[in-house]
Amino acid sequence: MIEFGQGNLRVPKWTRPVYMVAAGTTDFRKRYPEKKLEELCMMAFRMLLEDNHLKRDPLEVKGLVNFAAYGEFADHFQDQLLCESKVHDYIGLDPLPNIGVKTGGATGGSTMLAGAQSIASGYSDCTLVMGWERMDEVKTWTGNYYIASAACKDFETRLARNYASYYAPMARRFQEMYGVDERVRAAIAVKNRGYACSSPYAQQPGRHTVDEVLAGDIVSDPLRFLECCAMSVGSSAMLLCSEELAYQLTDNPVRLYICGGTHTLRTGDRRPMRIPLLPNETEADYAWLYEEMKRTDGRWPGFESFAAARVAAYMVYHMAGIHNPIEDLDLVETHDAFTISDLQTYGDVGLTLYGKEQSYVTSGECYLDNPVTGKPGKCPANLSGGLLGTMHAVGATGIFQMAEVFWQLQGKYDYFHGRDELWARYGKHKPAEWKSLQIDNPRRGLAISHAGVGSHVTCAVLERGW
Amino acid sequence: MSDNTQPGMKPQKIDQAGDAWILHMPRFGAEGTHFHTYGLLTPYFKGLTEGKLLGTACVNPKCPITKGKGELWIPPRADCPDCHQPMPWHEVPTTQGYIYTFTMVERGGTGLEVTCPYYQVDVKLDGVCTIIKSWLAGGITTPIKIGDKVRARFRTGADATNTNLDLYWELI
């Protein structure tokens, strides 16, 4: 049993606070041949500068930028190394410093972490954080080949060359050890794809039923088609500032706390560890789990949970003063690349105790309108539509989801999802039955950015700054 | 023929998407071979081709985790991640284990060398601290479950691929 050394769980301490002031994004599509990658990035950048009611003109704001952090998951999709350099030049930020960040599916979150550190340290007063991905320039099954190189080349990649297959054994083990009802998994897909119907950015919005999800083709057993996200193209961006500058640019800045955790690339290499406890947990809560694991030859995190997510949550909750996540947070954006990775994460980040993950769904608290209580859900998840409904242009994903939490906290959901002009910008019509998903008076939100089978996870707490 | 013409330059195929031209850019074949080293892991892969399952284990008494009595790592590693000392090789105490988890791979990505559909299995062996990902022989004719017992098999001699695919499992 591996235990954490006292120094390992030191809570990060920034020298000064970090604020978000603006966000921008493209819509997301399976194929976007109309625009080159840097042209998509420009769309996100212009929206960030022009659409966020900033108190200075776009070109003045741009003149304040000191540093840029850029995220892209997989160079080989585009055969363009140093894409950071092309984008930076195209949006006119030369010769300011920039950095490229990649951590698999957590690239967006890690890029935000890198950008936040530039503000917290005083290196920069104003940092652009931008992520993108273009996955449409190869056939889908070749895209799978590329993504599979994010598994261990010598010992795993050769086995399926299809990323869902490295993920599915975790789903199988979690399902059996925790008695997961497949209808609960399917409900997550129905919820997130349904919320995507309110989003002009969404790639696969849809009104589905649980039965429909469960009747779909198997992609990698036990995961069915509608339980898996799709490949995506697009870009998202946010602007981070020091406290003084933030309040000069906007009356509604959002404070950001963000931390990361990691674990081995190969799931099978994760040796048994003692569970680091979140503020709302005690040793007594998990006595049953250690007993159970003795009986089933199990281990934590094993194939069932993500130590990377647990460590990231531990650190950011201590940084941000979150004591009981489901009570203290008003909304969450989770990395729902697959329904089951979503479910697993609820325990990792303390929305429920380990073993009780399904209750977050069955209690109805993950919905905007709780169907069980008839009241607002305590902590709705993925009002953006998530990865299942809206997008997974990998380098952009974590950033996009933070933008969605940001706009919710500012009370601007309708402004950024309901304007006819915005739908028209992407060649779409706002549906007649469009529904606002604005939460009433939210104060704090959580956004999770996650890589594959949990090699990297970031957890960000966003908090109203006014 | 114009003075500007260079031999070997020919038009590349394009598709049209709206106003955009989509250019076809084939990747190169044998010229694109990577020369990838197995380094200090070579004994593992050599062992598979000889029908042996080898791993490495920490013997450093000062190691904070193993205290010198480490379990085997499979996949192996030359250096202990806990104390950074080299780890010697030995053969597994048993090649019989059980299915810890699995998935049924219906279809793989481009370049998959395993015939689909097949079961990708994660196997737990006594004396090994890791869980080994591999493939199960026999396609999907016999449905499997967590806990099913399996035995290691090897692709040896002329059948060897010199990759991790030379290890596979069968139900017992």
Interface residues (C-beta under 8 A of the other chain):
Chain A: I2 R31 P33 E34 K35 D79 K139 W141 T142 G143 N144 Y145 I147 A148 C152 K153 D154 F155 E156 R158 L159 A160 R161 N162 S165 A168 P169 M170 A171 R172 R173 E176 I218 V219 S220 D221 P222 R266 T267 G268 D269 R271 D297 F303
Chain B: A17 G18 D19 A20 I22 M25 H36 Y38 L41 I65 W73 P75 Y100 T101 F102 T103 M104 V105 E106 R107 G108 G109 T110 G111 L112 E113 V114 Q120 D122 K124 C129 T130 I131 I132 K133 S134 W135 I146 T163 N164 L165
